[in-house]
Amino acid sequence: MVTNHSYAETAYINGYIYTADSANNVCEAIAIAHGYIIATGTTKQIQYLVNQNTQVIDLQGKTMLPGIIDAHLHPFWGGLQLSGCHLDYASLTIEQTLAKIQHYLDQDPCVGIDDWLQVRGWLRQEVLPLGTDITRTDLDRLNTVRPVILFSNDCHTLVANTRALEKFGLNRHTPAPKDGKIGRRPDGELNGILEDAPAMRAFDSIPALNNKQAIEVAKLVQYELNKQGVTTVMDARSADLQFRAFKTLAEQDCLTIRLLGAAEITPDDAATLNDIPKALENVKAFAKTYSDEQWQPKPGLKISLVKFFIDGVLQAPLMTASLLKPYRINQGTHDQLNFIETDRFGDLYYDNTLLENLIIESSKAGFHPHMHTVGDGAIETMLNHIETLRTQYPHLNHIRPSLAHNELAAPHQYARFAQLNVIATLSFQWAGPTNEMIEQFYHMLGEARFNELEPCAKFLDAGAKIAFGSDWPIDPLNEWYDFKVAMTRTGYSPAGKITKQLKTDRCLTVTEVLRAATIDAAFMLSQEQHIGSIEIGKFADLIILDRNPFMIEAEDIENVKIISTIIGGKLVYQQ
């Protein structure tokens, strides 16, 4: 036992406590004072730090872990989706989709011409039959005068009815954007489909909640996260509305989540090299407004990353993820497939010279660059820019770039992640696609590239670090299901049946999964000195489980339930 304090305010004894320290040690008991861990060891050793004022909690053999760190998600979007019109991620035909929306409209008291209806929990790639698109014409069939949008859960597609397009100020004369697509019919009229950045900008332009409503969403968000054992999150697209709400909760001493954030710099924010200083000044001002001066056991806020949206998504029909080799498309029929190579490589949304300068200048300003990279082309682009950063600016080696998603990597890239100290931020559940998606990817990519789909262990085996990020609400908030997928590489079909195993990588071990969601996620966020493991001097961010993940089958991990969540030594959730 090692200690740096006289007596414990709280002691947990007789447990199975996985520390996530460098040796993956397990101890039996810990002591806490003033929100810090002051000792770890056996129950007998910790008893020496107990006095008449110490609260002693007997774990009775239960498992304790460091709090889960979700290093890439969109918590406020997730909170908004928990209410309102929701399609439950279901695979539906156009008619079924319209029927569900109309049923909601018929029950909704909002009927005004300016009352927006946002439909969430929708997956564009799952519209039946696969490859079918819902358009403005379809939404215009709804019996309503309201502006209606479908916002895909990957946040890359928004479909608007005519009223919504009018509210967005979009029409046939709107110029084509640089960082996405505004869909058009053959006659040039808009078809209502917005892709990538234009979809996100349109969604962001919808009138926001007032401050009181936003605070209620923030409360709901932190409760749902705490319930799953999450103690720290990184909002991958931070904005004033949500951070103002969470800051209010902090000022009221009601914040129960550590909230870090990445401020986005879009291609429009820095259209030329001369625009970069102003873009970074805006990020600095945002960070100053929403960052606590000192990180302490009491939960707080911090903006320490900058987000860059490099490419799009891999799934058809978008196929906007940037690839090193072209996409293949079916020139045959559904029954007689004939996939041929196209000249379509996907999209890169930044000018190369501009992007390299943005990475360097944001790093000089002290921010960790965090990039959306789905395809191997986007990954290659970013690894090249980070190599320039590492070789030309060695004094910035403390900067920790991270690439998020990495759904399709090239075999040579895993070693480059390790060599350049780049963290791969992964949504583990994506390694469990439906059988239909597996078949689509196989044909779209070809066998060689398909074998690099949804890598996880390949990064670790090459010596790189991985960090877990659920990307909620792109998928439902279910951290322990995500961990199960990482350990089995199987998911569920829409009908609830187990899918084929995606055998493009080995399964992760339970230790690898938990480290990615604790200490290595903390490392990505440059917070490993405070959180991520149960070690002396760190904040007492802890969770108690109803079963031991080290002692159960991988398939049972998804059934883990949280008994207690503790942040800075304070109980914030109790089953």
C-alpha positions in Angstrom: 0.0 0.0 0.0 1.1 3.5 -0.7 -0.6 6.6 0.7 -0.2 10.3 0.8 -2.9 11.2 3.3 -3.6 10.6 7.0 -7.2 9.3 7.0 -9.8 8.4 4.5 -13.1 10.1 4.2 -14.4 7.0 2.2 -13.0 3.5 2.0 -14.1 0.7 -0.4 -13.1 -2.7 0.8 -13.4 -6.4 -0.1 -13.8 -5.8 -3.8 -12.3 -6.8 -7.1 -10.8 -3.5 -8.2 -9.3 -3.3 -11.6 -7.0 -0.3 -11.6 -6.1 0.1 -15.3 -2.6 1.1 -14.2 0.4 0.3 -16.4 0.5 -3.2 -15.0 -3.2 -3.8 -15.1 -3.1 -4.5 -11.3 -6.1 -5.6 -9.3 -6.5 -4.6 -5.7 -9.0 -5.3 -3.0 -9.6 -1.9 -1.4 -9.1 1.9 -1.9 -9.2 5.0 0.2 -10.5 8.4 -0.8 -10.1 11.9 0.7 -11.2 15.3 -0.8 -12.2 13.6 -4.1 -8.8 12.0 -4.6 -7.6 8.4 -4.4 -5.2 8.3 -1.5 -4.4 4.6 -1.2 -4.9 1.3 -2.9 -4.1 -2.1 -1.4 -5.7 -4.9 0.6 -8.6 -4.5 2.9 -6.3 -5.0 5.9 -4.0 -2.3 4.6 -6.8 0.2 4.0 -8.2 -0.3 7.5 -5.2 1.6 8.8 -6.6 4.7 7.1 -10.1 4.3 8.6 -11.2 6.3 11.7 -14.5 7.0 13.3 -15.4 9.5 10.6 -14.7 7.3 7.6 -17.5 6.0 5.5 -16.6 2.3 4.9 -18.4 0.6 2.0 -18.1 -3.2 1.8 -18.1 -4.2 -1.9 -18.7 -7.8 -0.9 -16.7 -9.1 -3.8 -18.2 -6.8 -6.4 -16.2 -5.3 -9.3 -15.0 -1.7 -9.3 -13.4 0.0 -12.4 -12.3 3.5 -13.3 -15.2 5.5 -14.7 -15.8 5.0 -18.4 -14.4 7.8 -20.7 -16.3 8.2 -24.0 -13.8 10.1 -26.1 -16.0 10.9 -29.1 -19.8 11.5 -29.0 -22.4 14.2 -29.5 -24.1 14.3 -26.1 -26.5 17.2 -26.6 -27.7 15.8 -30.0 -28.2 12.5 -28.1 -30.3 14.2 -25.5 -32.5 15.9 -28.0 -33.1 12.6 -29.7 -34.4 11.0 -26.5 -37.6 12.9 -27.0 -39.6 13.9 -30.1 -40.3 11.9 -33.3 -37.9 8.9 -33.4 -37.8 6.0 -35.9 -35.8 3.8 -33.5 -33.1 3.0 -36.1 -35.5 0.7 -37.9 -35.2 -0.5 -41.5 -38.3 0.9 -43.1 -39.8 1.5 -46.6 -40.7 5.0 -47.6 -44.4 4.3 -46.9 -43.6 2.9 -43.5 -41.5 5.9 -42.7 -44.2 8.4 -43.8 -46.8 6.5 -41.8 -44.8 6.7 -38.6 -44.1 10.4 -39.1 -47.8 11.1 -39.9 -48.9 9.3 -36.7 -46.6 11.5 -34.7 -47.8 14.7 -36.5 -51.4 13.7 -35.8 -50.7 13.4 -32.0 -48.4 16.5 -31.7 -50.1 19.7 -30.4 -47.6 21.8 -32.4 -49.4 22.7 -35.7 -48.0 26.1 -36.7 -46.4 26.8 -40.1 -43.1 27.6 -38.2 -43.2 24.7 -35.8 -40.3 22.5 -36.9 -40.6 18.7 -36.8 -37.2 17.0 -36.5 -37.3 13.2 -37.2 -34.4 11.3 -35.7 -33.3 7.7 -35.3 -33.4 7.4 -39.1 -30.7 5.6 -41.1 -30.5 6.6 -44.7 -28.5 3.4 -45.6 -31.3 1.2 -44.1 -34.2 2.5 -46.2 -35.9 -0.4 -47.8 -35.3 -1.7 -50.4 -31.6 -0.9 -49.8 -30.3 2.0 -52.0 -33.7 3.8 -51.9 -33.7 7.5 -51.1 -36.4 9.5 -49.4 -36.8 12.9 -51.0 -38.5 16.2 -50.7 -41.4 14.9 -52.8 -42.0 12.1 -50.3 -42.0 14.4 -47.3 -44.3 16.8 -49.1 -47.0 14.1 -49.1 -47.3 14.4 -45.3 -50.5 16.1 -44.2 -48.9 19.1 -42.5 -47.9 22.7 -43.2 -44.9 22.4 -40.9 -41.2 22.3 -41.9 -40.2 18.7 -41.6 -36.7 17.2 -41.7 -35.3 13.7 -41.5 -31.8 13.9 -39.9 -29.9 10.7 -40.4 -28.2 9.3 -37.4 -24.8 9.4 -38.9 -25.4 13.2 -39.2 -24.3 13.2 -42.8 -27.8 13.3 -44.5 -30.7 15.7 -44.0 -33.9 15.4 -46.0 -36.2 18.5 -46.0 -39.7 19.1 -47.2 -40.4 22.2 -49.3 -41.3 24.3 -46.3 -38.1 23.4 -44.5 -36.0 24.2 -47.6 -37.7 27.6 -47.7 -36.8 28.2 -44.0 -33.2 27.2 -44.8 -33.1 29.7 -47.6 -32.1 27.0 -50.1 -33.4 26.9 -53.7 -32.3 26.0 -57.2 -30.0 29.1 -57.3 -28.1 28.1 -54.2 -24.4 27.5 -55.3 -22.8 24.1 -54.8 -20.9 23.9 -51.5 -17.2 22.9 -51.2 -17.7 20.5 -48.3 -20.7 18.4 -49.2 -23.7 18.3 -51.5 -27.1 19.9 -52.0 -29.0 17.3 -54.0 -30.8 18.3 -57.2 -33.2 16.8 -59.7 -32.3 16.6 -63.4 -34.1 19.8 -64.0 -31.9 21.6 -61.4 -34.6 21.9 -58.7 -33.6 20.8 -55.2 -34.6 17.2 -54.3 -34.4 18.0 -50.5 -31.3 15.8 -49.8 -28.4 17.6 -48.1 -25.2 15.7 -47.5 -22.3 16.1 -45.1 -21.5 19.7 -44.0 -24.5 21.3 -45.6 -26.7 18.9 -43.7 -25.1 19.8 -40.4 -25.2 23.5 -41.1 -28.9 23.3 -42.0 -29.6 21.3 -38.8 -27.7 23.8 -36.7 -29.7 26.7 -38.2 -33.0 25.3 -36.9 -34.1 27.6 -34.0 -32.4 26.5 -30.8 -33.9 25.6 -27.5 -34.1 28.4 -24.9 -31.6 28.2 -22.0 -34.1 26.6 -19.6 -34.9 23.9 -22.1 -31.3 23.3 -22.9 -30.5 22.8 -19.2 -33.2 20.1 -18.9 -31.6 18.3 -21.9 -28.2 18.6 -20.3 -29.6 17.0 -17.1 -31.1 14.2 -19.0 -27.9 13.6 -20.9 -25.6 13.4 -17.8 -28.1 11.0 -16.1 -28.2 8.6 -19.0 -24.4 8.7 -19.3 -23.9 8.2 -15.5 -26.4 5.3 -15.7 -24.0 3.5 -18.1 -21.0 4.2 -16.0 -19.7 7.1 -18.0 -17.8 9.8 -16.0 -16.1 11.8 -18.7 -17.0 12.6 -22.3 -15.6 14.5 -25.2 -18.2 16.4 -27.2 -16.8 16.1 -30.8 -18.7 19.1 -32.1 -19.0 21.6 -29.3 -21.2 24.6 -29.5 -22.4 27.5 -27.2 -25.9 26.1 -26.6 -24.8 22.8 -24.9 -21.7 24.1 -23.2 -23.7 27.1 -21.8 -26.2 24.6 -20.4 -23.6 22.3 -18.8 -21.7 25.4 -17.5 -24.9 26.5 -15.7 -25.2 23.0 -14.1 -21.6 23.3 -13.0 -22.3 26.8 -11.4 -25.3 25.3 -9.6 -23.1 22.4 -8.4 -25.3 20.0 -10.3 -22.9 18.8 -13.0 -22.3 15.0 -12.8 -20.1 14.5 -15.9 -16.6 15.8 -16.9 -17.2 17.5 -20.2 -14.3 18.1 -22.6 -14.9 19.4 -26.1 -13.6 19.9 -29.6 -14.3 23.2 -31.3 -14.8 22.8 -35.0 -13.0 24.8 -37.7 -14.9 24.3 -41.0 -13.5 24.9 -44.5 -15.7 28.1 -44.5 -14.2 29.3 -41.3 -10.7 29.2 -42.8 -11.2 29.5 -46.6 -7.7 30.9 -47.1 -4.4 30.9 -45.2 -5.1 34.5 -44.1 -8.3 33.3 -42.4 -6.5 30.8 -40.1 -5.5 33.3 -37.3 -9.1 34.6 -37.0 -10.5 31.0 -36.9 -8.1 30.1 -34.1 -8.9 33.3 -32.2 -12.5 32.2 -32.2 -11.5 28.8 -30.9 -9.4 30.4 -28.2 -12.3 32.7 -27.2 -14.7 29.7 -27.0 -12.2 27.7 -25.0 -11.7 30.6 -22.6 -15.4 30.9 -22.0 -16.0 27.2 -21.3 -12.8 25.9 -19.8 -12.2 25.7 -16.1 -8.9 27.3 -14.9 -8.1 24.2 -12.9 -9.1 20.6 -13.4 -10.3 19.3 -10.0 -12.3 16.4 -8.5 -15.5 18.4 -8.8 -16.7 17.9 -12.4 -16.0 20.7 -14.9 -15.6 21.7 -18.5 -12.6 22.0 -20.8 -12.1 22.8 -24.5 -8.8 21.4 -25.5 -9.3 19.9 -29.0 -10.0 21.3 -32.4 -12.2 19.3 -34.8 -11.7 18.9 -38.5 -14.2 17.1 -40.7 -11.9 15.6 -43.3 -14.2 13.3 -45.4 -17.7 11.8 -45.4 -19.1 8.3 -45.0 -18.4 5.0 -46.6 -22.0 3.6 -46.9 -23.9 3.7 -50.2 -25.5 5.8 -51.5 -23.3 8.6 -50.2 -19.9 7.0 -50.6 -18.2 10.3 -49.6 -15.5 8.8 -47.5 -12.1 9.5 -49.2 -10.5 6.3 -50.5 -7.0 5.6 -52.0 -8.6 3.5 -54.7 -12.0 4.1 -56.4 -15.4 2.8 -55.2 -17.0 -0.1 -57.0 -20.7 0.1 -58.0 -23.2 -2.4 -59.2 -23.9 -2.1 -62.9 -26.0 -5.2 -62.9 -29.2 -6.1 -61.1 -30.1 -7.0 -57.5 -30.1 -10.7 -58.6 -27.2 -10.6 -61.0 -24.5 -8.4 -59.5 -21.8 -6.8 -61.6 -19.6 -4.5 -59.6 -17.2 -2.4 -61.6 -14.6 0.1 -60.6 -15.6 3.8 -61.0 -13.6 7.0 -61.0 -15.2 8.0 -57.7 -12.7 8.3 -54.8 -15.0 10.1 -52.3 -14.4 13.6 -50.9 -11.8 15.5 -49.1 -13.3 18.7 -47.7 -10.1 20.9 -47.2 -7.4 22.1 -49.5 -4.3 20.2 -48.6 -2.0 23.2 -48.0 -4.7 24.8 -46.0 -5.3 21.7 -43.9 -1.6 21.2 -43.1 -1.4 24.8 -41.9 -4.5 24.4 -39.8 -3.1 21.3 -38.1 0.2 23.1 -37.4 -1.2 26.4 -36.2 -3.9 24.7 -34.0 -1.1 22.6 -32.4 1.0 25.7 -31.8 -2.0 27.2 -30.1 -2.0 24.3 -27.7 -5.0 22.4 -29.1 -5.0 18.7 -29.9 -6.3 18.2 -33.5 -9.1 15.7 -33.7 -10.1 14.6 -37.2 -13.1 12.8 -38.7 -11.4 10.2 -41.1 -13.5 7.3 -42.3 -11.7 6.2 -45.5 -8.0 5.2 -46.1 -7.6 8.3 -48.3 -8.5 10.7 -45.5 -6.4 8.7 -43.1 -3.4 8.9 -45.5 -3.9 12.7 -45.9 -3.9 13.3 -42.2 -1.0 11.0 -41.4 1.1 12.9 -44.0 0.2 16.2 -42.4 0.9 14.9 -38.9 4.3 13.6 -40.1 5.1 17.1 -41.2 4.1 18.4 -37.7 6.2 15.8 -36.0 9.3 16.3 -38.1 9.3 20.1 -38.5 8.0 21.0 -35.0 9.5 18.5 -32.6 8.8 20.9 -29.7 5.1 20.1 -30.3 5.5 16.4 -29.6 3.2 16.8 -26.5 0.3 17.4 -28.9 -1.8 14.3 -29.3 -3.6 14.1 -32.7 -6.4 11.7 -33.0 -8.2 10.3 -36.0 -11.8 9.2 -35.4 -13.7 6.4 -37.0 -11.1 4.9 -39.4 -13.6 2.4 -40.9 -11.3 1.5 -43.8 -7.6 1.7 -43.3 -4.8 0.5 -45.6 -2.4 -2.2 -44.3 0.6 0.2 -44.1 -1.2 2.8 -42.0 -1.4 0.9 -38.7 2.4 1.2 -38.2 2.3 4.9 -39.1 -0.2 5.5 -36.3 2.3 4.1 -33.9 5.3 5.8 -35.4 3.6 9.3 -35.4 1.9 8.8 -31.9 -1.5 9.2 -33.4 -4.5 7.8 -31.5 -7.2 5.9 -33.3 -10.6 6.8 -31.8 -12.9 3.9 -32.6 -16.7 3.2 -32.3 -16.5 -0.5 -31.4 -20.1 -1.2 -32.4 -19.3 -0.6 -36.1 -17.4 -3.9 -36.1 -20.9 -5.6 -35.9 -22.7 -4.5 -39.2 -25.7 -6.3 -40.5 -25.3 -9.2 -42.9 -26.6 -7.0 -45.7 -24.1 -4.2 -44.9 -21.3 -6.8 -44.9 -22.3 -8.0 -48.3 -22.6 -4.4 -49.6 -19.1 -3.5 -48.3 -17.6 -6.7 -49.7 -18.8 -5.9 -53.2 -18.2 -2.1 -53.0 -14.6 -2.5 -51.8 -13.5 -5.8 -53.3 -11.9 -8.6 -51.2 -8.5 -7.0 -50.5 -9.9 -3.8 -49.1 -12.8 -5.5 -47.4 -10.2 -7.3 -45.2 -9.3 -3.9 -43.7 -12.8 -3.0 -42.8 -13.5 -1.8 -39.2 -10.0 -2.5 -37.8 -9.5 -2.4 -34.0 -6.8 -4.8 -32.9 -4.7 -4.1 -35.9 -3.8 -0.7 -34.4 -2.9 -2.2 -31.1 -0.8 -5.0 -32.7 1.1 -2.3 -34.6 1.9 -0.6 -31.3 -0.6 2.3 -31.6 -3.1 3.4 -28.9 -6.8 3.2 -29.4 -9.5 5.2 -27.6 -13.2 4.3 -27.4 -15.8 6.8 -28.6 -19.4 5.7 -29.0 -20.4 8.5 -31.4 -23.8 8.6 -29.8 -26.4 9.4 -31.2 -25.2 8.0 -34.5 -26.0 4.7 -32.7 -28.1 4.2 -29.5 -26.3 4.9 -26.3 -25.3 1.4 -25.1 -21.6 1.4 -24.1 -21.5 -2.2 -22.8 -23.1 -3.5 -26.0 -20.3 -1.6 -27.9 -17.8 -3.4 -25.7 -19.4 -6.7 -26.5 -19.1 -6.1 -30.2 -15.4 -5.3 -29.8 -14.9 -8.6 -28.1 -17.0 -10.7 -30.5 -17.2 -8.7 -33.8 -20.9 -9.6 -34.1 -23.9 -7.4 -33.8 -27.7 -7.8 -34.3 -29.9 -7.6 -37.3 -33.0 -5.3 -37.2 -35.0 -8.4 -36.3 -32.7 -9.0 -33.2 -30.7 -12.0 -34.6 -27.0 -12.3 -34.2 -25.1 -11.2 -37.4 -22.3 -13.0 -39.1 -18.9 -12.3 -37.4 -16.9 -9.6 -39.2 -13.6 -11.6 -39.6 -11.5 -8.7 -40.9 -9.7 -8.4 -37.6 -9.2 -10.4 -34.3 -11.5 -9.7 -31.4 -10.3 -7.5 -28.6 -9.7 -8.8 -25.1 -11.6 -7.5 -22.2 -8.5 -5.7 -20.9 -7.9 -4.1 -24.3 -11.5 -2.9 -24.4 -11.5 -1.5 -20.9 -8.2 0.3 -21.3 -9.5 1.9 -24.5 -12.5 3.2 -22.5 -10.5 4.4 -19.5 -6.8 5.2 -19.3 -6.1 5.3 -23.1 -9.1 7.5 -23.7 -7.7 9.7 -20.9 -4.4 9.7 -22.7 -6.0 10.9 -25.9 -7.6 13.8 -24.0 -4.3 14.5 -22.3 -6.0 14.0 -18.9 -4.3 10.7 -17.8 -2.6 12.5 -14.9 -6.1 13.1 -13.4 -8.4 10.3 -14.6 -8.6 7.0 -16.4 -7.1 4.7 -13.7 -7.4 4.0 -10.0 -4.1 5.3 -8.8 -2.9 7.4 -5.9 -3.3 11.1 -6.6 -6.0 10.8 -9.3 -9.6 11.8 -9.0 -11.9 9.2 -7.6 -13.9 8.5 -10.7 -15.2 5.0 -10.1 -18.0 2.6 -11.1 -19.3 -0.5 -9.4 -20.7 -3.3 -11.6 -23.2 -6.1 -11.1 -20.8 -8.6 -12.6 -17.1 -9.0 -13.3 -16.3 -8.5 -16.9 -13.1 -10.5 -16.5 -15.0 -13.6 -15.3 -17.8 -13.8 -17.8 -18.2 -14.7 -21.4 -17.6 -12.0 -24.0 -21.3 -12.3 -25.1 -22.4 -11.4 -21.6 -20.5 -8.1 -21.4 -23.5 -6.3 -23.0 -25.6 -7.3 -19.9 -23.4 -5.5 -17.4 -25.4 -3.1 -15.3 -24.0 -0.2 -13.2 -24.7 -0.3 -9.5 -23.0 3.0 -8.7 -21.2 5.8 -10.5 -18.9 8.0 -8.4 -17.2 11.2 -9.7 -14.6 12.9 -7.6 -15.6 10.7 -4.7 -19.2 11.8 -4.9 -22.0 9.3 -5.7 -23.9 10.6 -8.8 -25.8 7.5 -9.8 -27.2 4.6 -7.8 -29.1 1.7 -9.3 
